[in-house]
Amino acid sequence: MADTAAADLIARSNRLGSDPRVTNYAGGNTSAKGLATDPVTGEEIELLWVKGSGGDLGTLTESGLAVLRMDRMRALVDVYPGVEREDEMVAAFDYALHGKGGAAPSIDTAMHGLVNAKHVDHLHPDSGIAIATAKDGEKLTKKIFGDKVVWVPWRRPGFQLGLDIAAIKEANPNAIGCILGGHGITAWGDTSKEAEKNSLWIIKTAEDYIAAKGKKNPFGREVKKNLALPVAERRAKAAALAATIRGIASHDRPMVGHFTDEDVVLDFLASTNAPKLAALGTSCPDHFLRTKVKPMLLDLPAGASVEDSIARLKQLHEEYRKDYTKYYEKHATADSPAIRGADPLIVLVPGVGMFSYGANKQTARVAGEFYINAINVMRGAESISSYAPISDAEKFRIEYWALEQAKLQRLPKPKSHATRVALVTGAASGIGKAIATRLAADGACVVIADLDLAKAQEAAAEIGNTDVAVGLQVNVTDAAAIEKMVQDAVLAFGGIDIVVNNAGVSLSKPLLETTEQDWDFQHDIMAKGSFLVSKATAPILIEQGMGGDVIYISSKNSVFAGPNNIAYSATKADQAHQVRLLAVELGEHGVKVNGINPDGVVRGSGIFAAGWGANRAKTYGIPEEDLGKFYAQRTILKREVLPENVANAVSVLTGPDLSHTTGLHIPVDAGVAAAFLR
């Protein structure tokens, strides 16, 4: 019985959570009650399985369920100290857990435990929240649903809300659910199938009513000067604004960004009422916890120049910070947590789209999805009534709720490179791929840039999904191709923090056999390519105002005069000196520039596989398959150098422990005395 109840609950949750019409990512919760055998007494007991704190319905597994004893849940009613002290009840849930209890119980656990139904769903559908945030939501609920759905006035989630809904269910035997004012919906059923059916009926009925009765233009007339720019133009403008906006969002703490130019956003921004509605902010607690109480909206037309837009965005940021600080100071009490940053998490640009921010790419993307939910809610509410979100005072009670603060404190400690975005050239194989893999493991978002797009995308997919890594094509000898790659990179993650100039190629020839074409080929890719990539990314690093790192993968040959590689060694020496020059030039902006001098990296190396290995083996008179061992034996440490060893050095140079180091070259060659830096 227990296994069946939990399995049915997970299946139902996954179906509901995978449909964005039903609920948003990590929003809502579901539950089931059923019988199980107490392993201590052997007696049959009733248990509650409910989605735990912070979980996501669409991806919920058994480990994400909190499991509580219903006899003890019901007994909590007798010790409930009243609404003024209801937060104490969340800690009391721990004493009702069955066994180890599974996931941490959420704030909404009381709603599920106290409502007299075997199965309960609490969801955040756009159509349901549209009615919940409508000015006359109570009347609309009665009109749309009759006695099947009951209006519940706004109340912050918690034990009292659970008691309220339980009482409403008992007083309304025909009801299958509730509209929770300002918040969402709750539905129930005697079986898992019935609860799901009831949830979907409420959502569909609300959708159908809005579609049938709603106004044609709920956001008002179209503002022609704010209409969407053509795709290429708006993406170019978005990329040009990205560094500025990321710097704005990261004034208090570093953020990763996400950009979307979906029609739903562009249409909203091109409407008369967008400024008024944006200023009202979001309403559903799940929304504004991720989007802040309201977005920052650029009040210039779509055709405004990049320069004017940047200047105005910076002015608006100052105003936003003052306004948010006033909001905090007005509503904070002596025991409120400290202000958690005054920067916007959603920035709206008419004709261009929406920038959203978070501590990682997934959080940033989800914040944008939540604001799209909010736009849909506003559209629905304005269609059939007028949008009336909960008050700022109530928003503050949620945003700075001690229980939400506790949830934040349960998050794992950020990794060393969390919030950082790394761009690695030549990263589809060898050293570049190892660097990208290591930086992603350290918590960074990574852009795999390579001449071979298919291999770049394949390498990115091996590292993680698009919230972690993306593959882009670039020819580093082509300034226009680099600009396109940089544009796509900043639109993927909001900006760039780490640039690794790794793209390389080599031909091993003595002076008399080296042609002019050989010389140009290698210098164009490495010396010129590194210069072009650094030039294209430096403005982003500077404009963000967040510091950054530029790394050059040079070579032992930049300081060591080896035989038969005049072109390769000369271009590596060029790269090595670029490190010194740029360290001096970019230091005033907090950007560190350092180099790494590897040697003998045979395994996994694209350069060695492309013929360099065969040529070097011939030069040394050994079989090519023994080249790695040969290089190892001529080193001081007698160790073969692997791509991962170079990646380790990049991780350290760009990590927190060498924050005061610039202009340095680190040998990663297992010890070659002739290449010691002097």
Beta strands, then each sheet from edge to edge (+ up, - down):
strand 1: 29-37
strand 2: 44-51
strand 3: 65-69
strand 4: 97-102
strand 5: 119-123
strand 6: 149-152
strand 7: 177-180
strand 8: 184-189
strand 9: 256-260
strand 10: 296-297
strand 11: 346-349
strand 12: 353-358
strand 13: 421-425
strand 14: 445-450
strand 15: 469-473
strand 16: 498-501
strand 17: 548-553
strand 18: 591-598
strand 19: 665-668
sheet 1: 4+ 3- 2+ 1- 5+ 8- 7+ 6+
sheet 2: 9+ 12- 11+ 10+
sheet 3: 15+ 14+ 13+ 16+ 17+ 18+ 19+
end
